[in-house]
Amino acid sequence: MRNDGPDWAVYDKFTGETVVIATVRQAGLSYSDAVALAHMLNTRAQRAVLQ
């Protein structure tokens, strides 16, 4: 997550690019939405690595 002016954006750790879901850049988010999205993506990534 990075502060993107008054809003927040969620970035991919490996590429450094803004996360895109269903062709929508995940930027311009509220802090709470960015935290929730980052948590969901990180949880899913951990499950994929453990399997």
TORPA-4810 file (N, C-alpha, C, O; in nm, 3 decimals):
<nodes>
NODE_1_0.085_-0.118_0.000_0.000_0.000_0.000_0.089_0.123_0.000_0.195_0.127_0.062_M
NODE_2_0.041_0.222_-0.070_0.111_0.350_-0.070_0.009_0.462_-0.066_-0.100_0.453_-0.122_R
NODE_3_0.049_0.567_0.001_-0.035_0.686_0.003_-0.024_0.749_-0.135_0.085_0.780_-0.182_N
NODE_4_-0.138_0.768_-0.199_-0.144_0.820_-0.335_-0.214_0.955_-0.332_-0.326_0.970_-0.383_D
NODE_5_-0.147_1.054_-0.272_-0.213_1.183_-0.250_-0.308_1.169_-0.132_-0.268_1.118_-0.027_G
NODE_6_-0.432_1.214_-0.146_-0.527_1.201_-0.035_-0.584_1.059_-0.022_-0.648_1.026_0.077_P
NODE_7_-0.559_0.975_-0.123_-0.613_0.839_-0.126_-0.499_0.738_-0.114_-0.383_0.774_-0.098_D
NODE_8_-0.536_0.610_-0.123_-0.440_0.501_-0.112_-0.449_0.411_-0.233_-0.553_0.402_-0.299_W
NODE_9_-0.337_0.344_-0.264_-0.332_0.248_-0.373_-0.265_0.120_-0.322_-0.182_0.125_-0.232_A
NODE_10_-0.303_0.007_-0.381_-0.245_-0.122_-0.344_-0.153_-0.165_-0.459_-0.193_-0.166_-0.575_V
NODE_11_-0.029_-0.200_-0.423_0.072_-0.237_-0.522_0.113_-0.382_-0.507_0.109_-0.437_-0.397_Y
NODE_12_0.154_-0.443_-0.617_0.209_-0.578_-0.618_0.352_-0.571_-0.566_0.431_-0.489_-0.614_D
NODE_13_0.386_-0.654_-0.470_0.520_-0.652_-0.411_0.629_-0.687_-0.511_0.740_-0.634_-0.504_K
NODE_14_0.598_-0.776_-0.604_0.700_-0.826_-0.696_0.721_-0.736_-0.817_0.834_-0.717_-0.861_F
NODE_15_0.614_-0.681_-0.871_0.626_-0.599_-0.993_0.636_-0.450_-0.963_0.689_-0.374_-1.045_T
NODE_16_0.587_-0.409_-0.848_0.585_-0.268_-0.815_0.472_-0.193_-0.884_0.461_-0.071_-0.869_G
NODE_17_0.390_-0.265_-0.958_0.278_-0.204_-1.030_0.152_-0.201_-0.942_0.138_-0.282_-0.851_E
NODE_18_0.064_-0.109_-0.972_-0.064_-0.103_-0.902_-0.142_-0.231_-0.932_-0.145_-0.277_-1.046_T
NODE_19_-0.205_-0.288_-0.831_-0.286_-0.407_-0.849_-0.404_-0.373_-0.940_-0.465_-0.266_-0.928_V
NODE_20_-0.436_-0.465_-1.032_-0.550_-0.448_-1.122_-0.641_-0.569_-1.102_-0.597_-0.683_-1.113_V
NODE_21_-0.767_-0.542_-1.074_-0.867_-0.647_-1.058_-0.980_-0.616_-1.153_-1.040_-0.509_-1.148_I
NODE_22_-1.010_-0.712_-1.241_-1.118_-0.695_-1.340_-1.100_-0.565_-1.419_-1.194_-0.488_-1.436_A
NODE_23_-0.979_-0.542_-1.464_-0.937_-0.426_-1.543_-0.950_-0.292_-1.470_-0.947_-0.186_-1.534_T
NODE_24_-0.963_-0.295_-1.338_-0.974_-0.171_-1.259_-0.851_-0.157_-1.170_-0.825_-0.242_-1.085_V
NODE_25_-0.776_-0.050_-1.191_-0.661_-0.019_-1.106_-0.708_0.005_-0.963_-0.803_0.080_-0.941_R
NODE_26_-0.642_-0.057_-0.868_-0.681_-0.043_-0.727_-0.609_0.076_-0.665_-0.519_0.061_-0.583_Q
NODE_27_-0.653_0.194_-0.706_-0.599_0.321_-0.657_-0.717_0.412_-0.626_-0.829_0.388_-0.670_A
NODE_28_-0.690_0.515_-0.549_-0.797_0.606_-0.511_-0.887_0.548_-0.404_-1.003_0.585_-0.392_G
NODE_29_-0.831_0.456_-0.326_-0.908_0.387_-0.222_-0.899_0.461_-0.089_-0.805_0.536_-0.064_L
NODE_30_-0.998_0.438_-0.004_-0.987_0.486_0.133_-0.884_0.398_0.204_-0.853_0.288_0.159_S
NODE_31_-0.832_0.447_0.314_-0.733_0.369_0.389_-0.790_0.234_0.431_-0.723_0.132_0.415_Y
NODE_32_-0.912_0.232_0.483_-0.969_0.105_0.530_-0.992_0.007_0.415_-0.973_-0.113_0.433_S
NODE_33_-1.033_0.056_0.298_-1.050_-0.033_0.183_-0.915_-0.088_0.136_-0.906_-0.205_0.100_D
NODE_34_-0.813_-0.004_0.135_-0.680_-0.048_0.094_-0.624_-0.154_0.189_-0.566_-0.252_0.145_A
NODE_35_-0.643_-0.134_0.318_-0.597_-0.231_0.418_-0.669_-0.364_0.398_-0.607_-0.470_0.401_V
NODE_36_-0.800_-0.359_0.379_-0.878_-0.481_0.362_-0.836_-0.556_0.236_-0.821_-0.678_0.239_A
NODE_37_-0.817_-0.485_0.126_-0.776_-0.549_0.001_-0.637_-0.609_0.014_-0.615_-0.723_-0.028_L
NODE_38_-0.543_-0.536_0.071_-0.407_-0.587_0.089_-0.409_-0.712_0.176_-0.338_-0.809_0.148_A
NODE_39_-0.489_-0.712_0.280_-0.500_-0.829_0.367_-0.555_-0.949_0.290_-0.502_-1.060_0.301_H
NODE_40_-0.660_-0.929_0.212_-0.717_-1.039_0.133_-0.616_-1.095_0.034_-0.602_-1.217_0.021_M
NODE_41_-0.546_-1.007_-0.036_-0.448_-1.053_-0.135_-0.330_-1.124_-0.069_-0.284_-1.226_-0.119_L
NODE_42_-0.282_-1.071_0.043_-0.170_-1.135_0.112_-0.209_-1.270_0.170_-0.130_-1.363_0.166_N
NODE_43_-0.330_-1.281_0.222_-0.378_-1.410_0.276_-0.386_-1.513_0.164_-0.344_-1.627_0.182_T
NODE_44_-0.441_-1.473_0.050_-0.453_-1.564_-0.064_-0.315_-1.606_-0.115_-0.295_-1.722_-0.152_R
NODE_45_-0.221_-1.514_-0.118_-0.085_-1.544_-0.165_-0.017_-1.643_-0.071_0.054_-1.733_-0.117_A
NODE_46_-0.036_-1.628_0.058_0.024_-1.720_0.155_-0.033_-1.860_0.138_0.041_-1.957_0.146_Q
NODE_47_-0.163_-1.871_0.115_-0.223_-2.003_0.095_-0.169_-2.070_-0.030_-0.147_-2.191_-0.030_R
NODE_48_-0.147_-1.994_-0.137_-0.096_-2.049_-0.261_0.046_-2.102_-0.243_0.082_-2.205_-0.300_A
NODE_49_0.127_-2.032_-0.165_0.265_-2.074_-0.141_0.269_-2.200_-0.055_0.352_-2.288_-0.078_V
NODE_50_0.182_-2.210_0.042_0.182_-2.324_0.132_0.130_-2.453_0.068_0.159_-2.562_0.117_L
NODE_51_0.055_-2.441_-0.039_-0.002_-2.561_-0.101_0.094_-2.627_-0.195_0.061_-2.730_-0.255_Q
</nodes>
